[in-house]
Amino acid sequence: MVLLKILFFVSIVLLGYVYVGYPILVFLIAKLKNKKVRKGVFQPYISILIAAYNEESHIEETIRNKLNLNYPREKMEIIVISDGSTDRTEEIVGKCESQGVKLLRQNPRSGKTSALNMAVPKASGEILVFSDANSIYNIDAIEKLVENFYDPAVGYVTGKMIYTNPDGTAIGDGCTGYMKYENFLRDIETKVGSIVGVDGGIDAVRKQLYQPMNPDQLPDFVLPLIIVEEGYRVVYEPEAILREDSLNKSQDEYRMRVRVTLRSLWALWDMRQILSIKKFKLFAWQLWSHKVLRYFCFLFLMIVYFSNMALWSEGIFYKVYFLLQNGAYLGALIAIILERGGLKSGLLYVLSYFVLLNLASAHAFMKFILGQKQVIWTPRNG
């Protein structure tokens, strides 16, 4: 029973550390350190790269959005890489070529990472901007991103994701809450040096720092780690805003989270040298806390639940805690039922999304252990 109690309390402490303790510690370090980015007027030639697969319903709006951004048109090029599209995506992009939009074709379909690897050598920009095929930027988003590169220590910049489909479904609300939490972390992590996670739909990097990646590697995780390894900062720009529809079906969000987590686990394995506290110090601690331990929270939750079950007879505290756990999981289940009935409850949806994230992490970890990798997927279906 002593060992069970140790496992029970250690797992609770680790869960608290990941979601509450780590943010508090980074916040305090940021107050002491506050490593500001030296922003200034900086308008280099940029290349906006958009990887697309069967995006006929979104690609025209995305291109128009980029053409109308508040950035000198003569200092900007737009390159769309069709990843083996079989719909009207290439036809629609072709109609925009007269406005300077370039179309590249990748056949056979090989995934986003391969598409970027192919496009980067053909890009003329000093700064590369990565956009998703359904990403709608605020008019000044590029301007806000690029001004961070005035600071020569900055190698990579990510913007702020805002989900624009608050239709009351569980995942829509859950995504919004999750992104608010992540954006808060990115803001304070920037003040201590570099951030750990970025948004793949609104990122920018110095072209000279781009390194080709393996097709199975997650570009918006591996590339920032490469930049940090090279000695440059990866920072968050909250005024560079991206608006994108959230997934509003639990199964789609689940598949997406499994995919992203699986690719992130492989990225951590491929870039495991950055986890060395001795060499990378503060950033390695951030990576362990923000990513590695969070991906293993599903294990901590399982230990807490089953050790608590075994400790039921050890006193009123364990009985109450076990009942609270079951109540929380029941609430997550009720949220899914309410979603199907068109109803909503904010607290229950947060519980539901928390459970979904950890189930997806467990699923991804099993795939990782089995050596499975995922290179391509269907956009907006996970």
N, C-alpha and C positions, 0 to 999 in steps of 0.2 A: 504493500500500500504506500510505503514511503516513496518508492520510485514513481508510482503513478501520480502521486501528489506533486512531485518535482516536475514531471512531464506536463502536468496540467497547468501549473503556475508559470513555468518557463514559456510554454506556448502562448499563454495569455499575455505575458510580458512582451514577447516577440510581436504578436499581433498589434499590441498597443504601440510598440516602438515604430513599426512600419507605417502605420496610418496616422499616428499622432506625435510620437516622440521624435521621429526624424524631422518632420516639418518644423517642430518647435526648435530643435537644435540648429537647423539651417537658418531659421529666422534669426536666432540669437547671433550666429556667426555673421550673418549678413549685416546686422546692426553694428558689429565691431569692425568688419572688414569693408563692406560696401564698395566693391571694386567696380566703379562706374565705367561705362563704355563712352569713349570720346567720340561723340557724334558730330558730323559737320556736313556741309554741302558737298555732295559727291555724286556725280552723274556719269559713270562710265558706260560704255556700250554693254548691254545686257542681252542674254539669250534666254527666252522663256521656253522651257521644254515640257511638252505635254504628251505623255504616253497614253494611248487610247486603244481600247478594244471594244468594238461594237457600241459606239457611243453616239449613234445618230440622233438620239433624242436630247443630247446635252452639248455636243461639241460646237455647234454654231453659236450658241449663247456664250459659251466659255471663250471662244475666239473673239467675239464682239466685245466681251468684257475686257479682254486684254488689250484690244486695239484702242479702247476708249480710256485707258488708264492715264493718270496725270503724270506722264513721263515722256520726255522728248521722243517723238516717233522715229527720228533719224538715229537715235541711239538704242534702238530696240529691235530685236528680231524674234519671231515666234516660230518654233519648230514643233510640228505635231508628228509623233511617231506612231503609225498604225501598226499595232501588234497582231498582224494577221486578221484584221477585221473582215467580216463577211457580210456586213450590212452596208448602209450608205455613208458610213463615216468618211471614207476616203473621197467619195464624190463631193460631199459637203465641204471638206477641207480644200479640195481642188478648186472650188469656186472662190475661195478666199486668197488664192495664190497671187492674184493680181494686186492684192494689198500687201504683198511682201511676206505672206505666210508660207512657210516651207513644209512640204509633206515628205516624210520618209516612210518607207515600208519595211517592216520586218517579217520575213517569211522563212520558215514556218513560225507560228506563234511561239515565243520563247519567254514571255514575261516582261514585267516592267524594268527590272534591273538590266537585262540584256538590251532592252530598248534604249535605256539611258547610256549604256556603254557604247552603243553604236552611234548615238547622236552627238555625244560630247565632242569627239574629235572634229565634227563638222560644224560645231557652233563657233561663232565669231566673238561672242561676248567675253568680257573680262570677268563678269559675274554671271553665273548660271542660276536661273530661278526655276524651281521644280513646281509644276502645278498638276493637279489631277484634272481629268477631263470634265468634271462637273463642279470645279472650284470657281466660285465667283468672288473676286477681290473687291474691296472698297477702292474707290478711285485713286486714293493716295497710298495704297498698300505697298507698291514697289518702291516708291519714293522713301517710305518709312523703313522698309527693309534695308535698302542700299545705303542709307546714311550711316548705318552702323559700321560699314566697311571703311569709313573714313579713319577708323581706329585700326592701325596696322596689326594689332594683336588679335583682331577678330577674323576668323576664317569661315564661320558658318553662322547663319541667322535664320531663325524660324519665327513665324508670325502667330497670330491668335486665331484659333478655330472657334467659330460660333455656329452651333447647330440651329437651323432655321425651320424646323418642322415640329414645333411644340403642339402636336395634335392630341396630347393627352395619353398617348400610348406609353407603356412601361419603358420601352427602350429610349424613346424620344426624351422623356424626362430624366431617365437614368444617365443617358449620354451627356445631357446638359450639366447635370450635377457633377459628373465625373470630370468633364472638361474644365469646369470652374476650379475644381480641386487641383487638377494638373497644371492649369495656368498659374494658379497661386504659387505652386512649387517652382515652376519655371521662372517666375518673377524673382523669387528670393534666391534661387540657385544662381541666376545670372549675377547677382550681387556678390556671390562668393567666388565666382570664376567662370564656370561653364555649367550648362544645363545637361541633364541626362537624357530626357526624351524630347522629340521634336514632332511637328506635324508635317507629314509628307506632302500635303497639298499646298503649302506655302513656305517653302524653304529656299535659301540662297546660299551659294558657296563660291569662293574664289576658284575660277577655272583651273588655275595652276596647282590647286590642292586636290583636285578630283583624281581619284584612283579607280580604275576599273574593278568591279566586284564580281564575285561568282554569281551565276544566275539565281541560285537559291538564297542569296543573302538579301536581307531587308535593307534597301538603300538609305531609308531615313532613320536607321539605327546604326548600321555599320559605318557609313560615311562620316557621321559626326564623331564616332569613336576614333576613326582614322585621323580626323582633324585635331582632336585632343592629343592623340599620340604624337602628332607632328609639332605640338607645342603651341597651337593656336586656340583661341577661345570659341566656344559655341554658345550663342546668346539668344535670348528671347526678346522680341519686339512686340509689345502688346498693342501698339497702334497700327500694326500691319495686319489688317483683319480679313479673314477668309470666311465666307458664308457658304455652308453646305448642308444639304438635307441629311438628317439623321436616318439611320435604318429604323423602321418602325415595327419590324417583326422580330420577335425574340429569336427565332431560328436563324434569321439572317445575321443578327448581331452576334449570336453565339458562334456561328461559323467564322465570322470575321475575326472575333477575338481568339479563337483557336488558331487560325492562320497566323495572325500577328504575333501571338505568344510563341508559337512553334518557331517561326523565323527569328524571333528575338532570342530564343534559347540557343539556336544555332549560331547567331551572331555573337552572343556572349562566349560561346565555346570557341569560335574562330578568333575572337579578340580577347581571349582570357588573360593575356599578358597585362591588359589594362586593369585587371582586378588586383594587381600587386600593390598593396598599401605602401610597401617600401619604396617603390618607384614612382607611383602616381598619387600617393598620399591622399589629399582631400578628395580629389575626383574619384579615386578608387573606393573610398568610403561612401561617397554619394551613389556610385554604381551598385555597390553591394546593398545599400539601404533602399534605394528607390526602385531598383529593378530585381536583383537576384532574390532578396528576401520576400519581396512582394509576390513574385511568381511562385514562391513556396508557401504562401499563406494558406493555400488549400490544405497543405499537410498539417499546418499548425491548427487549423480549424477541425480537422479530423481527429487530431490528438486530443484537443480540448473536449470534443464531443464524446468520444469513446472512453477516455479516462474519466470524464465526469460521470458517465453511465456506470462505470465500475465502482466509482466512489459514492454512489447514491446513499449508501447506508452509513456514510462517515459523518453525517451531521446535516443540520438544516441548511447551511450555506450551499452545500453541493446539490441538495434537492432543489432549492430555489434557482440556482444557476442553471441546472439542467432544464427546468421548466421554462426559463427565459430563453434558452437556446432553441428549444422546440417551438416556442411561441414565435421567435424570429423567423425560423424556417417555414413555419406555417403561414406567417404573414407574406413571405416571398411567394409561396404557392397561391395564396389568395389574390395577390397582385396580378398573376398571370390569368386567373379566372376572371377577375374584374376587367382586365384588358380585352379579353374576348367578348365581354358583354358591353364594351364601350364605356366603362366606368373608370374612374381614376382615384388614387389616393397617394399623395406625394410620399409619405413616409414608407408605405408598403412598396412603392416602386423603387425607392432607394435600396431597400432590403433585397428586392428581387434582382436588381442590377448587380449588387454586391455578390449575391450568390452566383449569378450568371458568370461574372468575371472569374470567380474562383473555380467553378466547374470547368470553364474553358481552359484555365491554367492547368488543371489536373489532366484534362483530355490531351492538351498539347504536350505536357510532360511525358505522358505515356507514348505518344507518337515519337517524341525525341529519344526516349530510351530504346524504342524499336528501330531507330535510325531513319525514320521517315522524314522526308523534306517536301516542301511545297513551293513550286516555282511560279505557276500560273493559277489564276482563279477568275471567276466571273464577277465583275464589278457590281456592287450593290446587292449581291447575293452571298457575300462572305467569301 
